């Protein structure tokens, strides 16, 4: 007989339906058979996502556009929003997405363009919409002003805007500018600079700490101990791009300590140059500059 089996990514939009042949009722599956089914689902899902992700932009835009317009919209209350999609484009992103769904503290380390921040923000939005958390906390070292935000005009949010812009680009994609501003005003999204975080505990929050290779060891320790009940945290960074010096790299310091321990609630996802997902035109520009892609 045939039954409809759901892919294990039940919380992700890349879930697919697959028909799997299993023994008739009353017969049990061996462990090898179960492993085979799981591997089939895993490879089929990733293969499908890769095919979609690797399409040229023109091909993706025309691919069942009329049908996908409706499926990519979700209604929350009286408003329509873009559905959260976490689609892995390579095996490193697949591992990262699994970690984001399963672990409370995830470290994503690697070069720019690998999707570290994009997927972290997508996971935070998904957690908020599914009421896993009640707010999203955003933090990032502001190295160029040494955490002294008084040099920039405006309130704290305005002062941090140059450093949080990449994160809010993702929010605006899912919510639009007016709704994102409303969420900021109501505290659903909060910008919490490292220099103003000491003494706080974040409960039922999703915390995104971006570019943490620029934090000091003391700042990193202070940040990681802010997590409270019902909260999760994602820490991203590129150890090869540090503005405070490699010896003062708080992210490097903690990862070296973590490597000596075993943790069930923390994990490290490492991205390499081959995991960079960029428009082919970027590679052409780099080639003109004589840089390796």
Backbone as a ProteinNet text record, in pm:
[ID]
protein_1_A
[PRIMARY]
XXXXXXXXXXXXXXXXXXXXXXXXXXXXXXXXXXXXXXXXXXXXXXXXXXXXXXXXXXXXXXXXXXXXXXXXXXXXXXXXXXXXXXXXXXXXXXXXXXXXXXXXXXXXXXXXXXXXXXXXXXXXXXXXXXXXXXXXXXXXXXXXXXXXXXXXXXXXXXXXXXXXXXXXXXXXXXXXXXXXXXXXXXXXXXXXXXXXXXXXXXXXXXXXXXXXXXXXXXXXXXXXXXXXXXXXXXXXXXXXXXXXXXXXXXXXXXXXXXXXXXXXXXXXXXXXXXXXXXXXXXXXXXXXXXXXX
[TERTIARY]
84.3	0	88	30.4	103.7	45.9	129.7	82.1	152.9	96.6	155.5	246.8	373.9	474	522.3	525.9	574.7	724.4	790.8	932.7	953.4	1073.4	1100.7	1102.2	1116.9	1121.6	979.3	906.7	766.5	749.8	852.6	840.9	889.8	932.9	990.8	899.8	913.9	831.4	879.3	994.3	1039.6	986.8	887.6	826.7	760.3	778.9	716.5	641.5	549.1	477.9	540.5	566	626.7	552.5	528.1	463.9	572.2	562.8	660	587.4	640.6	582.7	630	532.8	567.1	486.1	523.6	449	304.9	219.8	78.9	67.5	-49.5	-72.1	-41.4	26.6	60	204.6	267.5	408.3	494	606.8	693	807.4	858.7	972.6	1101.7	1201.2	1331.8	1400	1502.2	1574.8	1641.5	1688.2	1750.1	1649.2	1525.1	1421.2	1385.1	1373.7	1341.9	1452	1578.4	1691	1687.1	1653.3	1646.6	1540.6	1423	1314.3	1357	1420.2	1464.2	1564.8	1659	1759	1695.5	1592.3	1524	1454	1385.4	1316	1414.9	1525.8	1625.7	1686.6	1727.9	1792.9	1695.7	1570	1470.2	1438.7	1423.1	1392.6	1504.9	1628.6	1741.1	1762.2	1744	1759.9	1660.1	1534.5	1432	1465.3	1508.3	1540.7	1659.5	1758.4	1874.7	1835.5	1748	1707.3	1638.7	1551.1	1481.7	1578.7	1669.8	1760.9	1862	1901.2	2004.5	1949.7	1817.1	1760.8	1808.5	1823.8	1853.5	1734.6	1757.9	1648.8	1532.6	1562	1453.6	1368.1	1432.8	1358.2	1274.7	1331.1	1255	1133.4	1147.5	1037.7	920.7	947.9	840.2	792.2	853.1	820.9	692.4	582.8	453.6	423.2	451.7	440	298.2	199.4	60.8	18.7	60.7	23.1	98.9	229.3	311.1	280.7	220.1	184.5	91.9	-3.4	-98.2	-34.3	44.4	103	209.9	268.2	371.8	314.8	183.1	117.7	51.1	68.6	2.2	-76.8	-196.4	-281	-268.9	-229.1	-218.1	-310.6	-415.7	-515.4	-588.4	-584.1	-651.1	-552.6	-423.9	-322.4	-263.2	-216.6	-145.8	3.7	83.1	227.5	293.5	417.8	494.5	523.1	503.8	530.4	680.6	718.3	859.3	906.8	1012	1070.3	1215.7	1251.9	1390.5	1436.3	1483.8	1521	1673	1731.3	1877.3	1923.3	2029.9	2087.2	2210.7	2256.6	2370.5	2366.9	2454.7	2451.5	2484.6	2569.9	2603.1	2479.9	2402.9	2279.6	2177.4	2173.3	2080.9	2112.4	2241.3	2283.2	2249.3	2269.2	2241	2091.9	2006.9	1862.9	1818.8	1872.1	1840	1878.8	1996.9	2042.6	1951.4	1910.7	1823.1	1689.2	1642.8	1514.4	1524	1644.6	1657.4	1735.5	1826.3	1913.7	1874.8	1904.8	1873.6	1981.5	2105.6	2214	2296.2	2299.1	2366.8	2471.4	2591.6	2698.6	2716.8	2706.5	2725.7	2849	2950	3079.7	3118.3	3159.2	3202.6	3194.9	3232.4	3239.4	3103	3101.6	2978.1	2920.3	2788.9	2723.2	2682.1	2699.4	2663.5	2524.7	2456.7	2319.5	2308.8	2417.3	2414.7	2307.4	2310.1	2215.5	2076.1	2066.2	1936.3	1856.3	1917.6	1846.5	1818.1	1907.8	1884.5	1762.1	1750.9	1635.6	1508	1516.7	1400.1	1351.6	1444.4	1406.7	1343.3	1395.7	1339.7	1196.2	1172.8	1038.1	943.5	991	909.4	871.9	968.8	943.1	841.6	851	757.8	616.7	604.6	472.6	406.7	486.8	431.5	422.1	445.2	430.6	523.6	638.7	741.2	807.8	813.1	871.2	778.2	799.5	714.6	785.3	918.1	990.5	1121.5	1178.4	1305.8	1406.1	1520	1626.7	1738.2	1784.1	1891.9	2008.3	2125.9	2244	2361.3	2455.3	2572.8	2675.2	2802.2	2903.3	2909.8	2912.4	2927.3	3071	3160	3303.3	3349.4	3295.7	3349.8	3327.3	3230.4	3210.7	3239.1	3299.9	3340.6	3225.8	3108.9	2988.8	2934.9	2988.3	2939.9	2851.3	2721.2	2627.2	2584.1	2637	2597.6	2648.1	2744.6	2799.7	2703.3	2606.4	2512	2380.9	2310.5	2185.1	2071.9	1968.5	1849	1851.9	1743.5	1735.1	1824.6	1818.1	1906.9	1888	1761.1	1735	1798.4	1787	1843.9	1997.2	2054.7	2200.4	2254.7	2178	2222.7	2186.2	2107.8	2056.9	2165.8	2279.6	2382.3	2432.2	2432	2483.8	2375.9	2249.9	2141.7	2066.7	2107.7	2037.3	2022.2	2128.3	2112.5	2005.2	1991.8	1891.4	1751.8	1735.3	1602.4	1558.8	1651.9	1613.7	1531.1	1567.3	1493.4	1356.4	1351.9	1222.6	1126.7	1176.6	1090.6	1043.4	1121.9	1079.2	957.5	952	841.5	725	752.5	648.1	618.2	712.1	697.4	748	778.7	837.3	743.9	615.1	527.4	509.4	489.4	468.8	596.8	709.9	837.3	858.5	826.5	838.6	743.6	622.7	526.4	579.4	637.3	692.2	808.1	886.5	993.8	936.5	835.8	774.6	709.9	652.5	583.5	676.2	802.6	898.6	895.7	821.1	821	957.7	1015.6	1154.6	1232.3	1340.2	1419.7	1565.5	1622.3	1766.1	1833.3	1923.8	1989.4	2140.6	2203.9	2349.7	2421.1	2534.4	2608.3	2640.9	2668.6	2705.2	2591.8	2466.9	2350	2280.5	2348.8	2283.2	2311.8	2413.1	2453.3	2339.5	2320.1	2218.4	2081.9	2064.3	1934.6	1928.9	1807.5	1782.7	1667.1	1687.4	1584.8	1508.5	1379.8	1294.2	1200.1	1174.3	1083.8	1116	1243.4	1292.3	1379.1	1386.3	1480.7	1588.8	1710.1	1819.8	1912.6	1935.5	2026.7	2145.1	2262.4	2385.4	2471	2477.8	2543.2	2684.5	2772.3	2910	2983.3	2968.2	3023.6	3174.5	3238.9	3384.9	3444.8	3362.5	3409.6	3380.4	3328.9	3304.8	3427.5	3449.8	3559.2	3516.9	3610.9	3575.1	3479.1	3498	3407.7	3266.7	3258.4	3127.2	3057	3132.5	3074.5	3021.1	3096.9	3051.6	2926.3	2925.9	2809	2686.5	2703.1	2590.7	2534.6	2620.5	2574.8	2504.2	2533.2	2468.5	2340.2	2296.7	2170.4	2050.4	2074	1964.4	1883.8	1750.6	1662.8	1566.4	1466.7	1369.3	1296.6	1283.7	1207.2	1273.8	1402.6	1473.3	1570.9	1601.4	1703.5	1794.5	1915.7	2012.8	2093.5	2114.1	2200.6	2313.5	2435.9	2553.6	2626.4	2641.2	2706.6	2835.5	2925	3049.1	3143.3	3241.1	3345.5	3479.1	3542.7	3665.7	3780.4	3766.8	3873	3855	3742.2	3717.7	3691.7	3795.6	3783.4	3844.6	3774.7	3819.1	3887.2	3884.3	3946.2	4072.1	4113.7	4231.5	4194.2	4270.6	4237.4	4246.7	4342.1	4360.2	4245.3	4174.1	4062.3	3927.3	3931.3	3811.4	3734.3	3621.7	3542.3	3478.4	3440.6	3379.5	3480.8	3600.9	3707.6	3736.4	3742.2	3772.9	3669.5	3540	3438.3	3435.7	3452.9	3450.7	3565.1	3678.8	3791	3757.2	3687.9	3646.2	3539.9	3446.5	3337.4	3389.3	3495.4	3552	3605.5	3634.4	3687.2	3576.5	3452.4	3338.7	3239.4	3142.7	3033.1	2902.9	2824.9	2699.2	2586.7	2471.3	2354.1	2265.3	2287.3	2201.8	2270.6	2402.1	2478.1	2543.4	2554.8	2623.2	2687	2786.5	2858.6	2839	2795.6	2780.9	2886.8	2969.1	3080.6	3056	3071.3	3057.3	3195	3213.6	3339.4	3312.5	3419.1	3405.3	3315.6	3321.4	3239.2	3089.7	3056.3	2915.5	2855.8	2934.8	2883.9	2782.2	2666	2558.5	2539.3	2587	2579.5	2532	2488.6	2452.7	2577.3	2564.4	2680.6	2755.7	2685.7	2750.6	2856.7	2834.4	2932.7	3063.7	3053.4	3174.1	3248.2	3172.9	3235.6	3309	3248.5	3313	3442.3	3437.4	3557.1	3666.1	3624.7	3722.4	3792.8	3718	3777.2	3878.7	3849.1	3943.5	4059.8	4055.6	4164.8	4157.3	4037	4019.7	3959.8	3999.3	3941.6	3798.6	3713.4	3573.1	3555.3
-119.2	0	124.5	237.6	363.7	457.2	529.9	632.5	761.6	872.5	1003.8	1036.8	1055.1	1081.1	1223.7	1296.4	1434.4	1437.2	1526.2	1549.2	1594.9	1568.4	1602.7	1751.7	1832.7	1977.5	2029.8	1985	2023.8	2171.4	2237	2378.7	2467.3	2408.9	2487.8	2488.3	2590.2	2601.5	2511.7	2445.8	2355.4	2214	2199	2069.9	2020.7	1892.8	1835.9	1711	1669.4	1544.2	1439.2	1322.1	1215.9	1085.9	1010.5	880.9	776.6	705.6	603.5	470.4	366.5	234	172.5	126.4	59.8	-68.7	-159.2	-284.6	-258.7	-358	-345.8	-332.8	-290.3	-266	-390.3	-371.5	-482.5	-525.9	-489.1	-521.1	-402.7	-430.5	-322	-299.5	-177.1	-140.7	-166.1	-218.8	-237	-101.8	-96.6	29.6	73.3	-23	11.1	73.8	20.7	75.1	216.5	239.4	373.6	471.1	428.3	515.5	546.7	445.1	465.5	567.2	559.7	654	795.8	809.7	942.6	1001.3	918.4	966.9	1008	931.6	965	1099.7	1120.1	1246.8	1362.3	1342	1448.5	1488.5	1387.1	1417.6	1475.9	1426.4	1477.7	1623.5	1656.7	1794	1889.4	1853.9	1942.1	1955.8	1844	1848.9	1943.2	1937.6	2027.6	2172.1	2199.1	2336.7	2390.3	2303.8	2346.8	2382.7	2301.8	2330.2	2465	2493.8	2622.4	2736.5	2714.7	2821.5	2853.8	2753	2773.4	2825.3	2837.2	2893.8	3037.3	3079.6	3219.1	3303.3	3428.2	3513.1	3521.5	3527.8	3537.8	3412.5	3295	3169.5	3158.2	3202.7	3193.9	3284.5	3401.8	3498	3449.2	3363.3	3315.8	3176.9	3117.7	2981.2	2975.1	2935.9	2924.7	3048.2	3164.8	3288.4	3310.1	3286.6	3312	3224.2	3095.7	3004.3	3035.7	3068.7	3088.9	3220.8	3315.4	3442.9	3420.4	3329	3301.2	3217.9	3116.3	3028.9	3098.5	3207.3	3279.6	3386.8	3393.8	3492.4	3421.7	3477.6	3424.7	3537.6	3507.6	3608	3599.6	3709.6	3719.1	3830.5	3793.1	3892.7	3939.5	4068.8	4125.1	4159.9	4130.7	4169.4	4047.1	4069.7	3967.7	3996	3890.9	3906.1	3799	3824.3	3724.4	3606.4	3486.9	3366.3	3350.1	3303.8	3281.9	3154.7	3168.5	3054.8	3039.5	2919.4	2888.5	2776	2813.5	2716.3	2705.6	2590.6	2576.6	2571.1	2644.5	2643.6	2554.8	2505	2413.6	2334.9	2239.1	2151.9	2227.4	2329	2407.7	2482.3	2540.8	2608.4	2509.5	2389.7	2288.2	2256	2236.3	2209.2	2326.7	2447.6	2569.5	2579.4	2554.1	2561.3	2458.6	2338.2	2235.7	2281.4	2342.8	2391.9	2502.6	2594.6	2704.4	2652.1	2542.6	2486	2401.6	2352.2	2254.6	2303.8	2399.6	2440.8	2578.4	2602.2	2731.5	2835.1	2790.8	2884.2	2832.9	2912	2870.6	2974.9	2928.7	3015	2987.2	3091.3	3078.7	3157.7	3088.5	3150.8	3128.7	3236.6	3222.7	3354.2	3353.7	3477.7	3536.8	3663.1	3730.4	3664	3669.6	3614.1	3469.8	3411.6	3271	3252.5	3361.9	3352.3	3343.5	3373.7	3362.8	3452	3579.9	3676.6	3659.2	3638.2	3622.1	3508.9	3393.3	3278.4	3297.6	3366.5	3393.6	3482.8	3588.2	3677.9	3605.5	3524.5	3447.8	3356	3291.2	3203.2	3283	3401.5	3484.9	3526.2	3564.6	3604.1	3485.3	3369.4	3248.1	3218.2	3229.8	3205.1	3304.5	3430.3	3532.7	3504.6	3471.6	3446.1	3323	3224	3102.2	3110.3	3231	3259.8	3175.5	3138.9	3074.6	3178.1	3302.4	3413.1	3533	3632.4	3751.5	3874	3863.4	3977.2	3930.6	4017.4	3989.8	4096.6	4052.9	4142.9	4142.5	4260.9	4273.5	4347.8	4290.2	4357.4	4335.1	4428.7	4422.2	4522.6	4486.1	4583.1	4701.2	4820.5	4941.7	4988.8	4919.3	4938.6	5078.8	5133.9	5260.5	5376.3	5362.8	5468.3	5416.7	5297	5237.6	5234	5194.3	5180	5312.8	5427.4	5557.1	5616.8	5599.5	5632.1	5779.3	5857.2	5996.9	6080.2	6028.3	6104.7	6110.6	6019.8	6017.5	6083.4	6148.7	6215.5	6116	6162	6080.9	5997.7	5916.5	5829.2	5707.5	5612.6	5497.2	5415	5398.2	5321.4	5388.8	5521.5	5594.7	5588.3	5592.5	5585.9	5450.4	5343.9	5209.7	5171.9	5255.4	5222.3	5183.1	5252.5	5213.1	5070.2	5020.7	4887	4778.8	4816.5	4716.9	4715.4	4798.7	4808.1	4673.8	4589.8	4460.6	4372.4	4381.8	4301.5	4353.2	4485.1	4541.5	4532.9	4515.6	4489.3	4361	4261.7	4135.1	4154.3	4229.6	4256.1	4326.2	4424.5	4500.4	4416.1	4314.4	4223.3	4143.6	4107.9	4027.1	4109.4	4229.6	4309.3	4441.3	4490.9	4623.6	4728.2	4848.5	4953.2	5002.5	5035	5085.7	4986.4	4858.7	4758.1	4735.2	4738.4	4722.1	4836.7	4959	5073.9	5060.9	5012.7	4993.1	4891.6	4782.6	4679.9	4734.2	4824.3	4889.7	4979.7	5058.1	5151.6	5077.6	4961.3	4884.7	4789.5	4782.6	4698.2	4552	4517.1	4379.4	4347	4445.1	4438.6	4540.5	4498.1	4590	4586	4703.8	4715.9	4738.7	4648.4	4655.3	4654	4769.4	4774.6	4707.7	4647.3	4577.1	4667.6	4793.7	4885.9	4919.3	4880.2	4911.9	4785.3	4671.3	4543.7	4486.4	4534.4	4476.8	4484.8	4376.7	4371.5	4325	4307	4265.5	4114.4	4060.3	3920.6	3917.4	3853.4	3849.5	3717.9	3728.9	3610.5	3604.3	3482.4	3458.3	3552.7	3556.3	3644.4	3565.1	3615.3	3559.6	3664.9	3631.7	3727	3702.1	3806	3797.5	3888.1	3828.7	3904	3893.3	4002.2	4000.6	4059.3	4013.4	4064.7	4059.8	3950.6	3941.9	3918.4	3905.9	3900.6	4033.4	4137.1	4269	4297.6	4198	4213.7	4165.8	4224.7	4181.4	4056.3	3982.3	3866.4	3901.7	4015.4	4056.2	4083.6	4150	4177.2	4047.7	3954.8	3827.6	3750.7	3745.4	3678.4	3744.4	3876.3	3949.6	3919.6	3918.3	3890.4	3750.5	3650.6	3511.9	3480.9	3556.8	3534	3616	3684.6	3758.8	3670.4	3551.4	3465.9	3416.2	3420.7	3380.4	3270.8	3246.5	3139.8	3161.9	3056.4	3062.3	3136.9	3168.9	3246.5	3160.5	3206.8	3145.5	3256.6	3217.6	3317.7	3266.2	3354.7	3324.6	3425.9	3376.4	3463	3442.1	3547.5	3534.6	3615.1	3576.3	3650.7	3586.1	3662.8	3616.7	3639.7	3532.2	3544.4	3606.6	3611.9	3670.9	3821.2	3874.6	4018.4	4076.3	4121.1	4174	4312.8	4406	4545.4	4581.7	4490.5	4520.5	4438.3	4362.6	4279	4136.7	4043.6	3902.1	3859.8	3914.7	3875.8	3922.8	4028.6	4081.2	4030.8	3925.7	3872	3784.7	3836.8	3763	3638	3642.2	3525.2	3411.7	3443.3	3342.8	3283.5	3368.9	3324.9	3223.4	3251.8	3159.2	3029.2	3038.1	2916.2	2822.6	2879.3	2796.1	2727.3	2796.5	2736.4	2628.6	2658.5	2564.8	2435.6	2445.6	2327.9	2226	2272.9	2184	2120.8	2161.6	2111.7	2039.6	1975.4	1913.8	1978.2	2025.3	2091.7	2036.7	2013.7	1967.5	2082.8	2200.3	2314.6	2418.3	2404.6	2497.2	2420.7	2487.1	2425.6	2533.2	2492.5	2585	2538.9	2629.7	2601.9	2682.9	2614.5	2679.6	2687	2805.8	2828	2857.7	2815.7	2840.4	2916.4	2950.2	3031.6	2965.7	2831.2	2762.6	2766.3	2811.5	2820.4	2958.7	3049	3182.8	3173.7	3232.8	3232.9	3376.3	3402.4	3538.2	3535.4	3649.2	3662.7	3637.8	3566	3538.2	3664.6	3777.4	3902.3	3943.9	3910.2	3943.5	3870.8	3743.4	3666.3	3727.8	3778.5	3841.2	3969.1	4047.6	4169.7	4136.1	4034.6	3994.3	3945	3878	3830.1	3946.9	4052.3	4171.9	4235.2	4229.7	4284	4189.1	4070.5	3976.5	3898.3	3889.4	3814.3	3678.1	3580.7	3446.8	3449.5	3374.3	3370.2	3279.3
0	0	0	-35	-37.5	65.1	132.5	223.4	190.4	231.2	208.1	322.9	292.5	395.6	383.3	493.6	495.5	520.6	451.6	474.6	618.6	672.9	812.8	838.1	732.6	754	768	867.6	878.4	909.2	963.1	993.2	881.7	768.4	660.8	540.1	456.7	338.9	226.3	242.6	139.6	162.8	252.1	275.9	148.1	117.4	0	38.7	-44.8	-25.4	-115.6	-61.1	-137.5	-112.6	-215.7	-201.3	-178.2	-67.6	-32.5	-18.2	-79.1	-65.9	65.7	148.9	272.8	282.8	371.9	384.5	426.9	405.1	442.4	592	637.1	779.1	860.4	970.7	1057.8	1043.7	931.7	912.1	952.7	1015.2	1062.4	964.7	965.6	881.8	958.4	889.9	951.9	965.7	1050	1068.8	938.9	859.1	730.9	635.3	638.1	550.8	590.9	722.1	772	732.8	747.8	710.5	561.9	479.9	335.8	298.7	365.9	339	375.6	492.8	536.2	438.1	391.2	297.8	165.8	122.4	-1.4	10.2	123.6	146	150.8	222.4	239.5	105.4	26.7	-99.4	-200.4	-198.4	-292	-263.2	-135.1	-97	-135.1	-98	-126.5	-276.3	-349.3	-493.8	-556.8	-508.6	-562.4	-531.8	-409.5	-371	-448.9	-473.4	-549.6	-692.4	-751.9	-889.2	-896.6	-799.8	-798.9	-771.8	-675	-634.7	-743.5	-820.9	-921.6	-1054.1	-1063.9	-1186.1	-1204.9	-1326.5	-1352.8	-1306.8	-1264.2	-1215.1	-1312.8	-1444.3	-1541.6	-1539.2	-1523.5	-1521.3	-1396.5	-1281.2	-1157.3	-1161.1	-1220.5	-1221.1	-1305.3	-1405.7	-1491.5	-1453.3	-1352	-1314.7	-1232.5	-1296.1	-1227.8	-1145	-1198.7	-1121.4	-1071.3	-1156.4	-1118.3	-1001.9	-1006	-898.3	-770	-782.7	-663.8	-594.4	-666.2	-604.5	-486.1	-500.9	-393.6	-282.6	-319.7	-218.1	-135.9	-186.1	-113.5	-21.5	-11.6	73.9	191.6	310.6	429.3	493.9	540.9	603.6	754.7	816.1	961.5	1007.6	1079.7	1117.3	993.6	970.8	852.8	741.8	763.4	665.9	595.5	474.1	398.2	401.5	426.1	430.9	345.1	310.3	238.2	329.8	279.4	356.5	378.4	497.1	528.2	458	380.4	310.4	352.4	393.8	429.7	337.6	220.8	119.1	108.3	140.8	130.5	-13.6	-43.1	-177.4	-186	-73.2	-72.4	58.4	72.3	190.1	318.7	309.9	428.7	478.5	387.8	427.4	482	427.4	479.1	625.3	653	791.1	882.2	832.8	909.8	942	844.4	867.1	969.8	960.5	1059.8	1199.7	1211.4	1341.4	1393.2	1305.5	1345.8	1397.3	1342.6	1382.6	1509.4	1539.6	1648	1769.7	1753.3	1863.1	1917.1	2044.2	2105.5	2079.1	2058	2031.2	1913.6	1806.5	1684	1646.5	1616	1566.8	1418	1336.8	1192.7	1154.2	1104.5	1078.5	932.8	865.1	727.3	653.5	526.7	448.8	418.5	378.8	340.3	215.5	204.2	87	99.8	218.6	237.8	297.5	328.1	379.4	530.2	601.4	747.5	808.4	773	830.6	772.5	643.1	578.7	641.4	658.9	715.2	864.2	934.2	1076.4	1095.4	1013.9	1023.9	981.4	878.2	834.2	945.1	1014.2	1126	1239.5	1266.6	1372.4	1338.8	1212.7	1170.4	1179.8	1140.4	1148.5	1294.5	1385.2	1527.3	1582.8	1540	1586.4	1535.2	1409.4	1351.3	1412	1447.9	1506	1657.9	1712.3	1854.8	1942.5	1886.3	1967.7	2057.9	2010	2085.5	2074.5	2160.2	2158.3	2101.5	2082	2026.2	1964.4	1882.5	1817	1859.8	1907.2	1951.4	1847.6	1809.2	1711.5	1775.3	1764	1817.1	1722.9	1729.8	1643.2	1694	1698.2	1740.1	1644.2	1697.9	1616.1	1630.7	1564.6	1587.2	1552.4	1443.4	1395.2	1490.9	1582.5	1682.2	1823.1	1829	1957	2057.3	2008.4	2090.4	2143	2099	2144.6	2036.6	2053.3	1947	1946.9	2036.6	2043.1	1927	1851.2	1739.5	1620.9	1615.1	1505.2	1547	1453.6	1488.5	1512.4	1583.1	1601.9	1728.6	1745.9	1862.9	1842	1936.6	1932.5	1805.7	1764.2	1642	1520.6	1514.4	1402.9	1404.2	1524.7	1535.5	1489	1513.6	1477.3	1334.2	1267.2	1134.8	1033.9	1029.3	931.6	949.8	1074.5	1101.1	1091.8	1108.2	1106	973.1	878.1	750.5	679.5	670.7	602.9	667.4	799.9	870.2	840.6	842.4	820.4	674.4	584	445.6	437.7	519	521	585.2	696	760.9	664.9	593.5	502.4	385.5	349.8	244.4	288.1	415.7	466.6	520.3	570.2	634.3	564.7	487.1	430.9	528.8	478.4	562	672.1	643.8	750.6	865.4	832.4	936.7	1017.1	951	1021.8	1120.5	1078.1	1168.8	1286.7	1261.7	1370.7	1471.5	1422.6	1511.3	1594	1535.5	1610.6	1719	1683.1	1778.5	1895.7	1868.6	1972.7	2047.2	2007.3	2078.2	2039.4	1934.5	1887.9	1827.9	1760.7	1717	1798.9	1858.7	1941.1	1898.9	1881.5	1857.3	1991.8	2028.4	2158.8	2140	2125.7	2108.9	2226.3	2198.4	2303.4	2421.4	2392.7	2499.8	2594.9	2560.7	2644.3	2693.6	2685.3	2712.3	2850.2	2915.8	3043.7	3146.1	3220.1	3324.9	3276.6	3146	3092.6	3072.6	3073.8	3039.7	2941.4	2828.4	2724.2	2731.6	2768.1	2777.5	2657.6	2612.1	2499.4	2382.7	2350.2	2243.8	2146.9	2024.7	1928.5	1907.7	1943.6	1946	1827.1	1748.9	1634.6	1662.4	1675.6	1699.1	1573.1	1497.7	1367.2	1375.4	1287.7	1277.5	1411.6	1482.8	1617.6	1620.2	1505.4	1504.9	1548.9	1553	1595.4	1742.8	1814	1958	2036.1	2152	2238.1	2314.9	2373.8	2456	2569	2633.7	2741.9	2689.1	2575	2515.9	2475.4	2420.3	2378.8	2498.9	2606.2	2728.1	2782.3	2785	2832.9	2747.6	2614.6	2524.8	2546.6	2547.5	2554.7	2685.8	2789.5	2918.8	2935.1	2829.4	2834.1	2800.1	2746.5	2702.4	2821.7	2807	2915.5	2873.5	2957.5	2933.8	2801.5	2723.4	2600.1	2486.8	2501.9	2399.9	2320.9	2200.3	2116	2065.1	2025.8	1981.5	1863.1	1765.6	1651.3	1650	1642.7	1642.3	1510.2	1432.1	1302	1298.1	1208.9	1194.9	1094.5	1053.7	962.9	1031.1	1073.3	1150.4	1071	939.6	856.8	837.2	882	869.7	1008.1	1070.9	1206.5	1211.5	1274.2	1278.3	1409.5	1506.9	1636.2	1658.7	1558.2	1573.7	1609.4	1558.1	1576.7	1722.6	1796.2	1936.3	2024.3	1981.8	2059.8	2007.5	1928.2	1864.6	1962.5	2011.3	2109	2052.6	1925.2	1862	1852	1807.5	1799.6	1936.9	2037.8	2173.2	2223	2201.6	2252.4	2172.2	2039.7	1957.7	1994.8	2029.7	2074.4	2206.5	2295.7	2422.3	2399.6	2310.8	2283.3	2222	2141	2075.7	2176.3	2297.3	2401.4	2484.6	2459.9	2537.3	2446.6	2508.7	2433.3	2478.2	2382.2	2413.3	2326.3	2387.9	2314.5	2269.8	2325.9	2294.4	2206.5	2187	2103.4	1988.6	1875	1761.5	1675.3	1598.5	1509.5	1365.5	1280.1	1137.4	1061.9	986.6	918.1	768.2	713.7	570	511	386.7	317.3	187.8	117.7	-2.2	-106.2	-115.1	-214.4	-181.6	-62.2	-21.9	-47.2	-101.4	-131.8	-244.8	-223.4	-323.4	-371.7	-492.2	-545.6	-689.7	-737.4	-877.3	-962.9	-1073.1	-1158.3	-1201.6	-1207.4	-1246.7	-1145.6	-1016.1	-912.9	-940.2	-977.2	-1008.5	-1126.3	-1224.3	-1340.6	-1301.1	-1212.1	-1163.5	-1090.1	-1002.6	-929.2	-1021.9	-1128.1	-1226.2	-1296	-1323.2	-1384.4	-1291	-1159.7	-1061.6	-1035.5	-1096.8	-1080.8	-951.5	-890.9	-766.2	-796.9	-715.8	-729	-681.7	-749.1	-708.4	-589
[MASK]
+++++++++++++++++++++++++++++++++++++++++++++++++++++++++++++++++++++++++++++++++++++++++++++++++++++++++++++++++++++++++++++++++++++++++++++++++++++++++++++++++++++++++++++++++++++++++++++++++++++++++++++++++++++++++++++++++++++++++++++++++++++++++++++++++++++++++++++++++++++++++++++++++++++

